[in-house]
Amino acid sequence: MNTTISNSILSASIKHAGAELFSLKDNQNKEYIWEGNPDFWGKHSPILFPIVGTLKNNTYTINAKEYQLPRHGFARDMEFQLIEKTQNRAVFSLKSDTETLTKYPFKFELQIIYSLEEASLNIEYKVINKNEGKIPFSIGAHPAIALPENFENYAFEFEKDEALKYYLLENDLISNETKILETSNNLIPLNYKLFENDALIFKTLESKSLTILENSKPYVKVDFKDFPSFGIWTKEQAPFVCIEPWLGYSDTAENSGDLFEKEGIVVLDAGQTFNSKFSITIL
C-alpha cells in the first residue's frame, strides 16, 4: 500500500512497508529518488531504527542479557500505519509489539512525518518512549538520490570549508583508520573510487547541509542540522548516491556490547519524545 502527498511543485510517494519514500517528482514529472533496481540496490530510502549500521556480532546486551539485531535494525522491514493525511502531509506510525520486544526490549512509538513545503520535502522522526525507564536508540536516513547523467558529472558541495575526516569500515564495523576527503574550492567531484572501501562515514561534521551539483549547477540539497553524523554511499556503476543523516553509526571493534554504552547512542527518558528532521530540496 502506498500514499502520495503533493503541492504545486512536488509530489512524494511513500510505501506503508517501512514508511519508505520511493518517489519524489517535480511538476515536470522528473524523478529524484532512485528507482530501486535490485541489480544495484533494491531499496529507495529505508529508515534506520533502532540502530544505525552494524552491531559487533549483530549482538548487544541489556542488563547482561543478549539480543540480536540485523544491520540498520528492523523498522525498514515492518508495516507502518498511516495515522494522518492531508494534501501535503502524511504521518506514519510503528508501535512496539510482541515481535519487536523479542529483539529490542523497549516499548516505543516511532512516527515518520513527511511534509511538502514549496520545493522541499521535510522528513521528521519522532520517537516516543512508552517504556517505564530510559530507552537507547539510534535513528538515521538513507535516501538514494537518482543521478541520471554520468556519475562524474556530479559533485558535492559541503556547507562549510572544513577538514572532512571520515572513518573506514572493517568487517562492517567502524575501524580506527581515517582519511581526509580532499576538497577543491569546497567541492568534491564524484567518482566511484571514493567508495571502493564502502561508505564514507563522518562521526561529526560542521556542515549541516550538502548540495549535489549536476554539471556544476545545483541539483539537490539535503539539510540535516539535527543530525551530528553522516554517511555517503553508492555501489560501483550505480546511478545514485545515498546521502545519509544519522544519529549513531556502526559499532567499533572495541565496543562493550551494552547498548546504553554504544558510541553515538541516543538515550531517551521515560515518557519523553525525541524529534529530529531533515529535508531534501529540489534546486
C-alpha distance (Angstrom), angle and dihedral (degrees) to the residues before:
residue distance angle dihedral
M1 . . .
N2 3.82 . .
T3 3.80 137.2 .
T4 3.82 126.5 -155.1
I5 3.80 127.6 -159.4
S6 3.79 124.9 -172.8
N7 3.78 148.8 175.2
S8 3.81 132.4 -177.7
I9 3.84 92.4 -74.3
L10 3.82 108.3 31.4
S11 3.77 144.7 23.3
A12 3.80 124.4 -158.8
S13 3.80 127.0 -166.2
I14 3.79 123.6 -159.2
K15 3.79 130.8 -169.8
H16 3.80 116.3 -134.0
A17 3.80 85.3 -140.8
G18 3.79 102.5 87.6
A19 3.84 90.5 -13.3
E20 3.81 82.2 -98.7
L21 3.79 122.1 174.6
F22 3.80 107.0 -132.9
S23 3.79 103.9 166.5
L24 3.79 137.3 33.6
K25 3.80 113.5 173.1
D26 3.78 133.9 174.0
N27 3.80 123.5 -136.1
Q28 3.81 89.1 -89.8
N29 3.83 88.1 61.2
K30 3.82 93.1 -111.4
E31 3.81 111.3 154.6
Y32 3.81 119.8 -136.5
I33 3.82 101.2 177.4
W34 3.81 122.7 79.2
E35 3.81 112.8 -99.5
G36 3.82 95.0 -129.8
N37 3.82 99.5 -118.9
P38 3.84 102.0 -179.4
D39 3.82 90.7 -145.8
F40 3.82 84.2 78.1
W41 3.81 107.1 13.4
G42 3.77 126.6 -24.6
K43 3.80 98.4 -146.8
H44 3.82 135.4 76.3
S45 3.80 110.8 -164.1
P46 3.82 113.3 -17.0
I47 3.81 122.5 -170.5
L48 3.80 114.1 -122.9
F49 3.83 112.0 -143.6
P50 3.03 146.6 -179.0
I51 3.80 87.3 0.6
V52 3.78 134.8 20.9
G53 3.78 116.4 -142.1
T54 3.79 125.9 -12.0
L55 3.79 132.2 -31.5
K56 3.80 119.3 -138.9
N57 3.82 104.0 -92.2
N58 3.84 85.5 -5.7
T59 3.80 84.8 -85.1
Y60 3.80 137.1 116.2
T61 3.79 135.9 172.0
I62 3.79 135.2 -130.0
N63 3.82 116.1 -173.5
A64 3.83 88.2 -11.5
K65 3.83 91.8 -57.4
E66 3.81 117.0 122.8
Y67 3.79 124.1 -127.4
Q68 3.78 131.5 175.4
L69 3.79 130.3 -137.4
P70 3.80 129.2 175.7
R71 3.79 122.1 -125.9
H72 3.83 111.1 -63.3
G73 3.81 92.3 7.0
F74 3.80 130.3 -103.7
A75 3.83 108.9 -69.1
R76 3.80 93.3 90.6
D77 3.82 89.9 59.7
M78 3.81 97.8 48.3
E79 3.79 134.0 87.5
F80 3.80 114.5 -109.4
Q81 3.79 125.1 -155.6
L82 3.80 120.6 -125.5
I83 3.83 102.4 -130.1
E84 3.81 101.6 168.7
K85 3.80 134.6 20.7
T86 3.79 136.3 177.1
Q87 3.80 130.6 159.5
N88 3.82 93.9 -82.9
R89 3.83 103.6 18.5
A90 3.81 137.3 60.2
V91 3.80 130.4 179.3
F92 3.82 122.0 -157.6
S93 3.80 125.9 -168.8
L94 3.80 135.4 -159.1
K95 3.81 118.4 -175.2
S96 3.77 128.1 -167.1
D97 3.79 115.0 -102.5
T98 3.79 140.0 169.0
E99 3.81 90.0 -72.3
T100 3.80 96.5 51.8
L101 3.82 93.0 42.6
T102 3.82 90.6 62.8
K103 3.82 89.4 58.4
Y104 3.79 100.5 30.3
P105 3.83 114.8 21.7
F106 3.80 97.6 -150.2
K107 3.80 133.1 98.7
F108 3.80 112.6 -127.8
E109 3.77 147.0 145.0
L110 3.80 119.1 -137.9
Q111 3.80 116.5 -161.4
I112 3.80 124.0 -170.5
I113 3.79 113.7 -162.8
Y114 3.80 119.8 -164.8
S115 3.81 118.4 -170.5
L116 3.79 134.3 167.2
E117 3.79 120.8 -138.5
E118 3.82 114.2 177.0
A119 3.83 106.2 -60.5
S120 3.83 94.1 -12.3
L121 3.78 133.4 90.6
N122 3.80 110.8 -153.0
I123 3.81 117.2 -156.1
E124 3.79 115.6 -166.7
Y125 3.80 126.7 -171.5
K126 3.79 119.1 -154.3
V127 3.82 119.9 -174.2
I128 3.80 115.0 -170.7
N129 3.82 117.0 -164.4
K130 3.82 107.9 -139.2
N131 3.79 92.1 167.3
E132 3.80 125.9 108.2
G133 3.81 90.2 -122.2
K134 3.80 139.9 23.2
I135 3.80 121.4 -50.7
P136 3.83 125.9 -150.4
F137 3.80 119.2 -148.2
S138 3.77 146.7 147.3
I139 3.78 125.1 -146.6
G140 3.76 132.3 -170.3
A141 3.77 147.9 163.3
H142 3.82 128.4 -122.2
P143 3.83 107.9 -175.2
A144 3.80 115.3 168.6
I145 3.80 111.3 -145.4
A146 3.80 113.1 -150.1
L147 3.82 114.3 -122.7
P148 3.81 105.5 -164.5
E149 3.82 96.2 179.8
N150 3.81 129.3 60.3
F151 3.80 110.7 -54.9
E152 3.81 91.5 -122.6
N153 3.83 89.9 59.6
Y154 3.80 88.8 73.3
A155 3.79 133.7 76.6
F156 3.80 138.8 179.2
E157 3.78 122.8 -122.5
F158 3.79 113.6 -166.6
E159 3.78 119.0 -153.1
K160 3.82 94.8 -120.7
D161 3.78 136.1 35.3
E162 3.80 101.0 -114.7
A163 3.78 143.4 138.6
L164 3.80 101.4 -87.3
K165 3.81 100.9 -148.3
Y166 3.77 114.0 -178.3
Y167 3.80 132.8 -177.6
L168 3.78 125.0 -126.6
L169 3.78 123.2 -131.4
E170 3.78 122.9 -125.6
N171 3.82 116.6 -171.7
D172 3.83 87.0 -14.5
L173 3.82 91.2 -58.3
I174 3.81 127.7 109.6
S175 3.80 108.7 -97.0
N176 3.79 127.8 -157.2
E177 3.81 90.1 -114.0
T178 3.78 115.4 105.3
K179 3.78 136.2 -178.8
I180 3.79 134.8 -168.4
L181 3.79 118.3 -121.7
E182 3.78 103.4 -134.2
T183 3.80 116.2 -134.1
S184 3.79 132.3 -163.9
N185 3.80 114.1 -155.3
N186 3.80 86.4 -17.6
L187 3.82 90.6 -57.1
I188 3.80 131.0 119.4
P189 3.81 115.0 -164.7
L190 3.79 111.4 -142.9
N191 3.77 123.1 -116.7
Y192 3.78 131.6 153.5
K193 3.81 93.1 -115.9
L194 3.81 88.1 73.6
F195 3.80 87.5 70.3
E196 3.80 101.1 40.5
N197 3.83 88.9 113.8
D198 3.82 94.0 45.9
A199 3.82 123.6 -104.7
L200 3.80 126.2 4.7
I201 3.81 105.9 -124.3
F202 3.80 122.1 -162.2
K203 3.80 114.6 -170.1
T204 3.80 89.9 -167.9
L205 3.79 135.3 12.0
E206 3.78 132.3 -176.7
S207 3.80 89.1 -155.1
K208 3.79 114.7 84.0
S209 3.79 96.3 -172.5
L210 3.78 138.0 42.5
T211 3.81 126.7 -162.6
I212 3.79 123.2 -155.6
L213 3.80 111.9 -145.4
E214 3.81 122.1 -153.4
N215 3.81 112.5 -159.1
S216 3.83 87.7 -16.0
K217 3.81 92.3 -54.6
P218 3.84 124.6 110.9
Y219 3.82 110.0 -96.7
V220 3.82 110.7 162.9
K221 3.80 131.8 -1.3
V222 3.80 125.8 -158.9
D223 3.83 118.3 -161.5
F224 3.80 117.0 -163.6
K225 3.83 110.3 165.3
D226 3.83 92.8 149.2
F227 3.80 94.0 56.0
P228 3.83 120.7 78.3
S229 3.81 95.9 -172.5
F230 3.76 132.2 53.4
G231 3.77 143.0 -170.5
I232 3.81 133.5 -163.1
W233 3.79 121.3 -166.2
T234 3.77 146.1 162.0
K235 3.79 138.3 154.6
E236 3.78 128.2 -113.1
Q237 3.83 110.1 -75.5
A238 3.81 92.3 -4.3
P239 3.84 115.1 143.9
F240 3.81 95.4 -134.1
V241 3.79 142.4 63.7
C242 3.80 125.7 -148.8
I243 3.81 116.3 -135.7
E244 3.80 105.6 -163.8
P245 3.83 125.0 -170.1
W246 3.81 108.4 -165.8
L247 3.77 143.6 -172.8
G248 3.80 97.2 -159.9
Y249 3.81 135.8 -1.2
S250 3.81 142.3 -151.0
D251 3.78 122.8 -45.2
T252 3.76 121.3 -95.0
A253 3.81 119.8 -127.3
E254 3.82 87.6 -107.7
N255 3.81 94.6 55.1
S256 3.82 114.2 131.3
G257 3.80 93.5 -140.5
D258 3.82 93.8 -123.0
L259 3.81 104.1 126.0
F260 3.81 92.1 -147.3
E261 3.83 88.5 57.9
K262 3.80 95.8 45.9
E263 3.81 114.4 127.0
G264 3.81 111.4 -104.8
I265 3.82 94.8 11.5
V266 3.83 121.2 149.6
V267 3.82 116.4 -136.7
L268 3.80 116.1 -158.2
D269 3.81 122.9 -164.9
A270 3.80 122.1 -125.9
G271 3.79 113.4 -78.4
Q272 3.80 93.1 10.3
T273 3.81 130.0 124.5
F274 3.80 125.4 -139.3
N275 3.81 120.9 -153.1
S276 3.80 132.1 -170.5
K277 3.79 132.2 159.9
F278 3.78 140.3 -170.2
S279 3.78 132.0 178.4
I280 3.80 140.2 -146.4
T281 3.80 113.8 -149.7
I282 3.79 124.8 -167.1
L283 3.81 109.7 -139.6
